[in-house]
Amino acid sequence: MDELEEQFGQFKDHTLPGLKEGLRKSLRELEARLKDGAGDELWSTKESDTSVHRVIDQDYDITVRDLNGIRTVTVRKGDQTIAEDLPYEKVGTLPADVRERVQKLAGSIEKAPPGRTGPRPFRLPKVEDDAERIRA
């Protein structure tokens, strides 16, 4: 037990302070990169709104997706794909019976609002050194 306590003491006194300082330094560097915009490639905070509705009946498997206000349609009949990610504006190109089913399904879906495309503002919390906390 004494040996374990001694190892912990050495870790606490010698290793832990170096790990803390390395972490603080990395956080300061990341915060600086995020402030000047250089960190965008490292930190993605994009938001999207997605809605997926699917109907499978005796004849067709119909899926309508709405991603940030942009709708697409996928229609399958058995193993055959009739439309794959077809823009909703082009449903008029589908056979009449399929088009009616797609429009009925799409009519029951509330269109998602256009999502935010840019990164959200992000700020790292202030990291205090142990010495700063002791002084306060």
Chimera marker file (.cmm) of the C-alpha trace (Angstrom):
<marker_set name="trace">
<marker id="1" x="0.000" y="0.000" z="0.000" r="1" g="1" b="0" radius="0.5"/>
<marker id="2" x="2.860" y="2.387" z="0.813" r="1" g="1" b="0" radius="0.5"/>
<marker id="3" x="4.356" y="1.773" z="-2.638" r="1" g="1" b="0" radius="0.5"/>
<marker id="4" x="1.048" y="2.659" z="-4.299" r="1" g="1" b="0" radius="0.5"/>
<marker id="5" x="0.769" y="5.871" z="-2.270" r="1" g="1" b="0" radius="0.5"/>
<marker id="6" x="4.345" y="6.762" z="-3.213" r="1" g="1" b="0" radius="0.5"/>
<marker id="7" x="3.618" y="6.197" z="-6.928" r="1" g="1" b="0" radius="0.5"/>
<marker id="8" x="0.513" y="8.352" z="-6.678" r="1" g="1" b="0" radius="0.5"/>
<marker id="9" x="2.490" y="11.081" z="-4.942" r="1" g="1" b="0" radius="0.5"/>
<marker id="10" x="5.128" y="11.038" z="-7.706" r="1" g="1" b="0" radius="0.5"/>
<marker id="11" x="2.420" y="11.186" z="-10.370" r="1" g="1" b="0" radius="0.5"/>
<marker id="12" x="0.664" y="14.052" z="-8.573" r="1" g="1" b="0" radius="0.5"/>
<marker id="13" x="3.872" y="16.013" z="-7.988" r="1" g="1" b="0" radius="0.5"/>
<marker id="14" x="5.763" y="15.383" z="-11.240" r="1" g="1" b="0" radius="0.5"/>
<marker id="15" x="3.533" y="14.104" z="-14.057" r="1" g="1" b="0" radius="0.5"/>
<marker id="16" x="0.184" y="15.785" z="-13.450" r="1" g="1" b="0" radius="0.5"/>
<marker id="17" x="1.443" y="19.398" z="-13.556" r="1" g="1" b="0" radius="0.5"/>
<marker id="18" x="3.019" y="18.775" z="-16.976" r="1" g="1" b="0" radius="0.5"/>
<marker id="19" x="-0.182" y="17.241" z="-18.317" r="1" g="1" b="0" radius="0.5"/>
<marker id="20" x="-2.235" y="20.178" z="-17.032" r="1" g="1" b="0" radius="0.5"/>
<marker id="21" x="0.116" y="22.722" z="-18.584" r="1" g="1" b="0" radius="0.5"/>
<marker id="22" x="0.118" y="20.876" z="-21.918" r="1" g="1" b="0" radius="0.5"/>
<marker id="23" x="-3.676" y="20.846" z="-21.937" r="1" g="1" b="0" radius="0.5"/>
<marker id="24" x="-3.871" y="24.551" z="-21.079" r="1" g="1" b="0" radius="0.5"/>
<marker id="25" x="-1.425" y="25.386" z="-23.861" r="1" g="1" b="0" radius="0.5"/>
<marker id="26" x="-3.400" y="23.338" z="-26.396" r="1" g="1" b="0" radius="0.5"/>
<marker id="27" x="-6.655" y="25.012" z="-25.362" r="1" g="1" b="0" radius="0.5"/>
<marker id="28" x="-5.109" y="28.490" z="-25.668" r="1" g="1" b="0" radius="0.5"/>
<marker id="29" x="-3.803" y="27.646" z="-29.159" r="1" g="1" b="0" radius="0.5"/>
<marker id="30" x="-7.193" y="26.293" z="-30.236" r="1" g="1" b="0" radius="0.5"/>
<marker id="31" x="-8.995" y="29.349" z="-28.889" r="1" g="1" b="0" radius="0.5"/>
<marker id="32" x="-6.587" y="31.638" z="-30.769" r="1" g="1" b="0" radius="0.5"/>
<marker id="33" x="-7.139" y="29.720" z="-34.017" r="1" g="1" b="0" radius="0.5"/>
<marker id="34" x="-10.903" y="29.870" z="-33.578" r="1" g="1" b="0" radius="0.5"/>
<marker id="35" x="-10.814" y="33.624" z="-32.891" r="1" g="1" b="0" radius="0.5"/>
<marker id="36" x="-8.973" y="34.381" z="-36.136" r="1" g="1" b="0" radius="0.5"/>
<marker id="37" x="-11.101" y="31.982" z="-38.182" r="1" g="1" b="0" radius="0.5"/>
<marker id="38" x="-8.287" y="29.528" z="-38.882" r="1" g="1" b="0" radius="0.5"/>
<marker id="39" x="-9.962" y="26.833" z="-36.807" r="1" g="1" b="0" radius="0.5"/>
<marker id="40" x="-13.021" y="26.418" z="-39.043" r="1" g="1" b="0" radius="0.5"/>
<marker id="41" x="-11.526" y="23.394" z="-40.742" r="1" g="1" b="0" radius="0.5"/>
<marker id="42" x="-10.993" y="21.782" z="-37.340" r="1" g="1" b="0" radius="0.5"/>
<marker id="43" x="-14.363" y="22.520" z="-35.773" r="1" g="1" b="0" radius="0.5"/>
<marker id="44" x="-17.605" y="22.045" z="-37.647" r="1" g="1" b="0" radius="0.5"/>
<marker id="45" x="-20.763" y="23.307" z="-35.967" r="1" g="1" b="0" radius="0.5"/>
<marker id="46" x="-23.250" y="23.296" z="-38.828" r="1" g="1" b="0" radius="0.5"/>
<marker id="47" x="-26.900" y="22.738" z="-38.158" r="1" g="1" b="0" radius="0.5"/>
<marker id="48" x="-29.441" y="21.036" z="-40.388" r="1" g="1" b="0" radius="0.5"/>
<marker id="49" x="-33.131" y="20.212" z="-40.312" r="1" g="1" b="0" radius="0.5"/>
<marker id="50" x="-34.131" y="16.863" z="-41.764" r="1" g="1" b="0" radius="0.5"/>
<marker id="51" x="-37.461" y="15.187" z="-42.249" r="1" g="1" b="0" radius="0.5"/>
<marker id="52" x="-37.900" y="11.753" z="-43.833" r="1" g="1" b="0" radius="0.5"/>
<marker id="53" x="-41.289" y="10.237" z="-44.591" r="1" g="1" b="0" radius="0.5"/>
<marker id="54" x="-41.754" y="6.815" z="-46.114" r="1" g="1" b="0" radius="0.5"/>
<marker id="55" x="-44.807" y="4.908" z="-47.330" r="1" g="1" b="0" radius="0.5"/>
<marker id="56" x="-44.749" y="1.304" z="-48.433" r="1" g="1" b="0" radius="0.5"/>
<marker id="57" x="-47.899" y="-0.013" z="-50.037" r="1" g="1" b="0" radius="0.5"/>
<marker id="58" x="-48.682" y="-3.013" z="-52.237" r="1" g="1" b="0" radius="0.5"/>
<marker id="59" x="-47.108" y="-1.398" z="-55.291" r="1" g="1" b="0" radius="0.5"/>
<marker id="60" x="-44.531" y="1.201" z="-54.280" r="1" g="1" b="0" radius="0.5"/>
<marker id="61" x="-41.946" y="2.162" z="-51.669" r="1" g="1" b="0" radius="0.5"/>
<marker id="62" x="-41.958" y="5.973" z="-51.610" r="1" g="1" b="0" radius="0.5"/>
<marker id="63" x="-39.568" y="8.116" z="-49.552" r="1" g="1" b="0" radius="0.5"/>
<marker id="64" x="-39.719" y="11.915" z="-49.393" r="1" g="1" b="0" radius="0.5"/>
<marker id="65" x="-36.765" y="13.673" z="-47.733" r="1" g="1" b="0" radius="0.5"/>
<marker id="66" x="-36.620" y="17.303" z="-46.730" r="1" g="1" b="0" radius="0.5"/>
<marker id="67" x="-33.117" y="18.493" z="-45.875" r="1" g="1" b="0" radius="0.5"/>
<marker id="68" x="-32.946" y="22.181" z="-44.957" r="1" g="1" b="0" radius="0.5"/>
<marker id="69" x="-35.980" y="22.927" z="-47.131" r="1" g="1" b="0" radius="0.5"/>
<marker id="70" x="-34.740" y="20.953" z="-50.148" r="1" g="1" b="0" radius="0.5"/>
<marker id="71" x="-36.975" y="17.985" z="-50.976" r="1" g="1" b="0" radius="0.5"/>
<marker id="72" x="-36.047" y="14.853" z="-52.831" r="1" g="1" b="0" radius="0.5"/>
<marker id="73" x="-38.065" y="11.757" z="-53.720" r="1" g="1" b="0" radius="0.5"/>
<marker id="74" x="-37.070" y="8.108" z="-54.034" r="1" g="1" b="0" radius="0.5"/>
<marker id="75" x="-39.521" y="5.612" z="-55.525" r="1" g="1" b="0" radius="0.5"/>
<marker id="76" x="-39.055" y="1.858" z="-55.836" r="1" g="1" b="0" radius="0.5"/>
<marker id="77" x="-41.348" y="-0.794" z="-57.221" r="1" g="1" b="0" radius="0.5"/>
<marker id="78" x="-40.141" y="-4.172" z="-56.006" r="1" g="1" b="0" radius="0.5"/>
<marker id="79" x="-36.448" y="-4.383" z="-56.908" r="1" g="1" b="0" radius="0.5"/>
<marker id="80" x="-36.764" y="-1.682" z="-59.589" r="1" g="1" b="0" radius="0.5"/>
<marker id="81" x="-35.800" y="1.915" z="-58.767" r="1" g="1" b="0" radius="0.5"/>
<marker id="82" x="-38.094" y="4.379" z="-60.532" r="1" g="1" b="0" radius="0.5"/>
<marker id="83" x="-36.525" y="7.524" z="-59.034" r="1" g="1" b="0" radius="0.5"/>
<marker id="84" x="-33.509" y="7.997" z="-56.750" r="1" g="1" b="0" radius="0.5"/>
<marker id="85" x="-33.136" y="11.349" z="-54.937" r="1" g="1" b="0" radius="0.5"/>
<marker id="86" x="-35.243" y="13.069" z="-57.599" r="1" g="1" b="0" radius="0.5"/>
<marker id="87" x="-35.657" y="16.795" z="-56.832" r="1" g="1" b="0" radius="0.5"/>
<marker id="88" x="-39.260" y="17.350" z="-55.776" r="1" g="1" b="0" radius="0.5"/>
<marker id="89" x="-39.728" y="19.955" z="-58.505" r="1" g="1" b="0" radius="0.5"/>
<marker id="90" x="-39.365" y="17.120" z="-61.055" r="1" g="1" b="0" radius="0.5"/>
<marker id="91" x="-42.125" y="14.823" z="-59.714" r="1" g="1" b="0" radius="0.5"/>
<marker id="92" x="-44.078" y="15.743" z="-62.845" r="1" g="1" b="0" radius="0.5"/>
<marker id="93" x="-41.770" y="13.401" z="-64.771" r="1" g="1" b="0" radius="0.5"/>
<marker id="94" x="-43.062" y="10.384" z="-62.794" r="1" g="1" b="0" radius="0.5"/>
<marker id="95" x="-45.940" y="8.201" z="-63.995" r="1" g="1" b="0" radius="0.5"/>
<marker id="96" x="-49.343" y="9.654" z="-62.989" r="1" g="1" b="0" radius="0.5"/>
<marker id="97" x="-50.192" y="7.035" z="-60.343" r="1" g="1" b="0" radius="0.5"/>
<marker id="98" x="-46.775" y="7.431" z="-58.689" r="1" g="1" b="0" radius="0.5"/>
<marker id="99" x="-46.918" y="11.228" z="-58.910" r="1" g="1" b="0" radius="0.5"/>
<marker id="100" x="-50.292" y="11.293" z="-57.110" r="1" g="1" b="0" radius="0.5"/>
<marker id="101" x="-48.959" y="9.117" z="-54.270" r="1" g="1" b="0" radius="0.5"/>
<marker id="102" x="-45.796" y="11.214" z="-53.936" r="1" g="1" b="0" radius="0.5"/>
<marker id="103" x="-47.780" y="14.457" z="-53.862" r="1" g="1" b="0" radius="0.5"/>
<marker id="104" x="-50.175" y="13.037" z="-51.262" r="1" g="1" b="0" radius="0.5"/>
<marker id="105" x="-47.251" y="11.996" z="-49.019" r="1" g="1" b="0" radius="0.5"/>
<marker id="106" x="-45.379" y="15.271" z="-49.551" r="1" g="1" b="0" radius="0.5"/>
<marker id="107" x="-48.546" y="17.254" z="-48.793" r="1" g="1" b="0" radius="0.5"/>
<marker id="108" x="-48.592" y="15.828" z="-45.275" r="1" g="1" b="0" radius="0.5"/>
<marker id="109" x="-45.045" y="17.022" z="-44.562" r="1" g="1" b="0" radius="0.5"/>
<marker id="110" x="-44.315" y="20.462" z="-43.191" r="1" g="1" b="0" radius="0.5"/>
<marker id="111" x="-41.410" y="21.897" z="-45.115" r="1" g="1" b="0" radius="0.5"/>
<marker id="112" x="-38.305" y="22.370" z="-42.949" r="1" g="1" b="0" radius="0.5"/>
<marker id="113" x="-37.041" y="25.956" z="-42.770" r="1" g="1" b="0" radius="0.5"/>
<marker id="114" x="-33.741" y="26.647" z="-44.507" r="1" g="1" b="0" radius="0.5"/>
<marker id="115" x="-31.022" y="25.691" z="-42.022" r="1" g="1" b="0" radius="0.5"/>
<marker id="116" x="-28.044" y="27.626" z="-40.851" r="1" g="1" b="0" radius="0.5"/>
<marker id="117" x="-25.149" y="27.040" z="-43.198" r="1" g="1" b="0" radius="0.5"/>
<marker id="118" x="-22.373" y="28.881" z="-41.432" r="1" g="1" b="0" radius="0.5"/>
<marker id="119" x="-20.563" y="27.883" z="-38.270" r="1" g="1" b="0" radius="0.5"/>
<marker id="120" x="-22.029" y="28.886" z="-34.934" r="1" g="1" b="0" radius="0.5"/>
<marker id="121" x="-19.958" y="31.203" z="-32.769" r="1" g="1" b="0" radius="0.5"/>
<marker id="122" x="-17.940" y="29.127" z="-30.351" r="1" g="1" b="0" radius="0.5"/>
<marker id="123" x="-15.995" y="30.226" z="-27.314" r="1" g="1" b="0" radius="0.5"/>
<marker id="124" x="-13.906" y="28.054" z="-25.062" r="1" g="1" b="0" radius="0.5"/>
<marker id="125" x="-14.411" y="28.502" z="-21.337" r="1" g="1" b="0" radius="0.5"/>
<marker id="126" x="-11.706" y="30.438" z="-19.514" r="1" g="1" b="0" radius="0.5"/>
<marker id="127" x="-9.105" y="28.112" z="-18.065" r="1" g="1" b="0" radius="0.5"/>
<marker id="128" x="-7.586" y="29.230" z="-14.802" r="1" g="1" b="0" radius="0.5"/>
<marker id="129" x="-4.196" y="28.177" z="-13.620" r="1" g="1" b="0" radius="0.5"/>
<marker id="130" x="-4.044" y="26.690" z="-10.134" r="1" g="1" b="0" radius="0.5"/>
<marker id="131" x="-2.032" y="29.741" z="-9.036" r="1" g="1" b="0" radius="0.5"/>
<marker id="132" x="-4.793" y="32.117" z="-10.251" r="1" g="1" b="0" radius="0.5"/>
<marker id="133" x="-7.415" y="30.203" z="-8.247" r="1" g="1" b="0" radius="0.5"/>
<marker id="134" x="-5.290" y="30.299" z="-5.118" r="1" g="1" b="0" radius="0.5"/>
<marker id="135" x="-4.774" y="34.060" z="-5.407" r="1" g="1" b="0" radius="0.5"/>
<marker id="136" x="-8.514" y="34.740" z="-5.861" r="1" g="1" b="0" radius="0.5"/>
<link id1="1" id2="2" r="1" g="1" b="0" radius="0.2"/>
<link id1="2" id2="3" r="1" g="1" b="0" radius="0.2"/>
<link id1="3" id2="4" r="1" g="1" b="0" radius="0.2"/>
<link id1="4" id2="5" r="1" g="1" b="0" radius="0.2"/>
<link id1="5" id2="6" r="1" g="1" b="0" radius="0.2"/>
<link id1="6" id2="7" r="1" g="1" b="0" radius="0.2"/>
<link id1="7" id2="8" r="1" g="1" b="0" radius="0.2"/>
<link id1="8" id2="9" r="1" g="1" b="0" radius="0.2"/>
<link id1="9" id2="10" r="1" g="1" b="0" radius="0.2"/>
<link id1="10" id2="11" r="1" g="1" b="0" radius="0.2"/>
<link id1="11" id2="12" r="1" g="1" b="0" radius="0.2"/>
<link id1="12" id2="13" r="1" g="1" b="0" radius="0.2"/>
<link id1="13" id2="14" r="1" g="1" b="0" radius="0.2"/>
<link id1="14" id2="15" r="1" g="1" b="0" radius="0.2"/>
<link id1="15" id2="16" r="1" g="1" b="0" radius="0.2"/>
<link id1="16" id2="17" r="1" g="1" b="0" radius="0.2"/>
<link id1="17" id2="18" r="1" g="1" b="0" radius="0.2"/>
<link id1="18" id2="19" r="1" g="1" b="0" radius="0.2"/>
<link id1="19" id2="20" r="1" g="1" b="0" radius="0.2"/>
<link id1="20" id2="21" r="1" g="1" b="0" radius="0.2"/>
<link id1="21" id2="22" r="1" g="1" b="0" radius="0.2"/>
<link id1="22" id2="23" r="1" g="1" b="0" radius="0.2"/>
<link id1="23" id2="24" r="1" g="1" b="0" radius="0.2"/>
<link id1="24" id2="25" r="1" g="1" b="0" radius="0.2"/>
<link id1="25" id2="26" r="1" g="1" b="0" radius="0.2"/>
<link id1="26" id2="27" r="1" g="1" b="0" radius="0.2"/>
<link id1="27" id2="28" r="1" g="1" b="0" radius="0.2"/>
<link id1="28" id2="29" r="1" g="1" b="0" radius="0.2"/>
<link id1="29" id2="30" r="1" g="1" b="0" radius="0.2"/>
<link id1="30" id2="31" r="1" g="1" b="0" radius="0.2"/>
<link id1="31" id2="32" r="1" g="1" b="0" radius="0.2"/>
<link id1="32" id2="33" r="1" g="1" b="0" radius="0.2"/>
<link id1="33" id2="34" r="1" g="1" b="0" radius="0.2"/>
<link id1="34" id2="35" r="1" g="1" b="0" radius="0.2"/>
<link id1="35" id2="36" r="1" g="1" b="0" radius="0.2"/>
<link id1="36" id2="37" r="1" g="1" b="0" radius="0.2"/>
<link id1="37" id2="38" r="1" g="1" b="0" radius="0.2"/>
<link id1="38" id2="39" r="1" g="1" b="0" radius="0.2"/>
<link id1="39" id2="40" r="1" g="1" b="0" radius="0.2"/>
<link id1="40" id2="41" r="1" g="1" b="0" radius="0.2"/>
<link id1="41" id2="42" r="1" g="1" b="0" radius="0.2"/>
<link id1="42" id2="43" r="1" g="1" b="0" radius="0.2"/>
<link id1="43" id2="44" r="1" g="1" b="0" radius="0.2"/>
<link id1="44" id2="45" r="1" g="1" b="0" radius="0.2"/>
<link id1="45" id2="46" r="1" g="1" b="0" radius="0.2"/>
<link id1="46" id2="47" r="1" g="1" b="0" radius="0.2"/>
<link id1="47" id2="48" r="1" g="1" b="0" radius="0.2"/>
<link id1="48" id2="49" r="1" g="1" b="0" radius="0.2"/>
<link id1="49" id2="50" r="1" g="1" b="0" radius="0.2"/>
<link id1="50" id2="51" r="1" g="1" b="0" radius="0.2"/>
<link id1="51" id2="52" r="1" g="1" b="0" radius="0.2"/>
<link id1="52" id2="53" r="1" g="1" b="0" radius="0.2"/>
<link id1="53" id2="54" r="1" g="1" b="0" radius="0.2"/>
<link id1="54" id2="55" r="1" g="1" b="0" radius="0.2"/>
<link id1="55" id2="56" r="1" g="1" b="0" radius="0.2"/>
<link id1="56" id2="57" r="1" g="1" b="0" radius="0.2"/>
<link id1="57" id2="58" r="1" g="1" b="0" radius="0.2"/>
<link id1="58" id2="59" r="1" g="1" b="0" radius="0.2"/>
<link id1="59" id2="60" r="1" g="1" b="0" radius="0.2"/>
<link id1="60" id2="61" r="1" g="1" b="0" radius="0.2"/>
<link id1="61" id2="62" r="1" g="1" b="0" radius="0.2"/>
<link id1="62" id2="63" r="1" g="1" b="0" radius="0.2"/>
<link id1="63" id2="64" r="1" g="1" b="0" radius="0.2"/>
<link id1="64" id2="65" r="1" g="1" b="0" radius="0.2"/>
<link id1="65" id2="66" r="1" g="1" b="0" radius="0.2"/>
<link id1="66" id2="67" r="1" g="1" b="0" radius="0.2"/>
<link id1="67" id2="68" r="1" g="1" b="0" radius="0.2"/>
<link id1="68" id2="69" r="1" g="1" b="0" radius="0.2"/>
<link id1="69" id2="70" r="1" g="1" b="0" radius="0.2"/>
<link id1="70" id2="71" r="1" g="1" b="0" radius="0.2"/>
<link id1="71" id2="72" r="1" g="1" b="0" radius="0.2"/>
<link id1="72" id2="73" r="1" g="1" b="0" radius="0.2"/>
<link id1="73" id2="74" r="1" g="1" b="0" radius="0.2"/>
<link id1="74" id2="75" r="1" g="1" b="0" radius="0.2"/>
<link id1="75" id2="76" r="1" g="1" b="0" radius="0.2"/>
<link id1="76" id2="77" r="1" g="1" b="0" radius="0.2"/>
<link id1="77" id2="78" r="1" g="1" b="0" radius="0.2"/>
<link id1="78" id2="79" r="1" g="1" b="0" radius="0.2"/>
<link id1="79" id2="80" r="1" g="1" b="0" radius="0.2"/>
<link id1="80" id2="81" r="1" g="1" b="0" radius="0.2"/>
<link id1="81" id2="82" r="1" g="1" b="0" radius="0.2"/>
<link id1="82" id2="83" r="1" g="1" b="0" radius="0.2"/>
<link id1="83" id2="84" r="1" g="1" b="0" radius="0.2"/>
<link id1="84" id2="85" r="1" g="1" b="0" radius="0.2"/>
<link id1="85" id2="86" r="1" g="1" b="0" radius="0.2"/>
<link id1="86" id2="87" r="1" g="1" b="0" radius="0.2"/>
<link id1="87" id2="88" r="1" g="1" b="0" radius="0.2"/>
<link id1="88" id2="89" r="1" g="1" b="0" radius="0.2"/>
<link id1="89" id2="90" r="1" g="1" b="0" radius="0.2"/>
<link id1="90" id2="91" r="1" g="1" b="0" radius="0.2"/>
<link id1="91" id2="92" r="1" g="1" b="0" radius="0.2"/>
<link id1="92" id2="93" r="1" g="1" b="0" radius="0.2"/>
<link id1="93" id2="94" r="1" g="1" b="0" radius="0.2"/>
<link id1="94" id2="95" r="1" g="1" b="0" radius="0.2"/>
<link id1="95" id2="96" r="1" g="1" b="0" radius="0.2"/>
<link id1="96" id2="97" r="1" g="1" b="0" radius="0.2"/>
<link id1="97" id2="98" r="1" g="1" b="0" radius="0.2"/>
<link id1="98" id2="99" r="1" g="1" b="0" radius="0.2"/>
<link id1="99" id2="100" r="1" g="1" b="0" radius="0.2"/>
<link id1="100" id2="101" r="1" g="1" b="0" radius="0.2"/>
<link id1="101" id2="102" r="1" g="1" b="0" radius="0.2"/>
<link id1="102" id2="103" r="1" g="1" b="0" radius="0.2"/>
<link id1="103" id2="104" r="1" g="1" b="0" radius="0.2"/>
<link id1="104" id2="105" r="1" g="1" b="0" radius="0.2"/>
<link id1="105" id2="106" r="1" g="1" b="0" radius="0.2"/>
<link id1="106" id2="107" r="1" g="1" b="0" radius="0.2"/>
<link id1="107" id2="108" r="1" g="1" b="0" radius="0.2"/>
<link id1="108" id2="109" r="1" g="1" b="0" radius="0.2"/>
<link id1="109" id2="110" r="1" g="1" b="0" radius="0.2"/>
<link id1="110" id2="111" r="1" g="1" b="0" radius="0.2"/>
<link id1="111" id2="112" r="1" g="1" b="0" radius="0.2"/>
<link id1="112" id2="113" r="1" g="1" b="0" radius="0.2"/>
<link id1="113" id2="114" r="1" g="1" b="0" radius="0.2"/>
<link id1="114" id2="115" r="1" g="1" b="0" radius="0.2"/>
<link id1="115" id2="116" r="1" g="1" b="0" radius="0.2"/>
<link id1="116" id2="117" r="1" g="1" b="0" radius="0.2"/>
<link id1="117" id2="118" r="1" g="1" b="0" radius="0.2"/>
<link id1="118" id2="119" r="1" g="1" b="0" radius="0.2"/>
<link id1="119" id2="120" r="1" g="1" b="0" radius="0.2"/>
<link id1="120" id2="121" r="1" g="1" b="0" radius="0.2"/>
<link id1="121" id2="122" r="1" g="1" b="0" radius="0.2"/>
<link id1="122" id2="123" r="1" g="1" b="0" radius="0.2"/>
<link id1="123" id2="124" r="1" g="1" b="0" radius="0.2"/>
<link id1="124" id2="125" r="1" g="1" b="0" radius="0.2"/>
<link id1="125" id2="126" r="1" g="1" b="0" radius="0.2"/>
<link id1="126" id2="127" r="1" g="1" b="0" radius="0.2"/>
<link id1="127" id2="128" r="1" g="1" b="0" radius="0.2"/>
<link id1="128" id2="129" r="1" g="1" b="0" radius="0.2"/>
<link id1="129" id2="130" r="1" g="1" b="0" radius="0.2"/>
<link id1="130" id2="131" r="1" g="1" b="0" radius="0.2"/>
<link id1="131" id2="132" r="1" g="1" b="0" radius="0.2"/>
<link id1="132" id2="133" r="1" g="1" b="0" radius="0.2"/>
<link id1="133" id2="134" r="1" g="1" b="0" radius="0.2"/>
<link id1="134" id2="135" r="1" g="1" b="0" radius="0.2"/>
<link id1="135" id2="136" r="1" g="1" b="0" radius="0.2"/>
</marker_set>
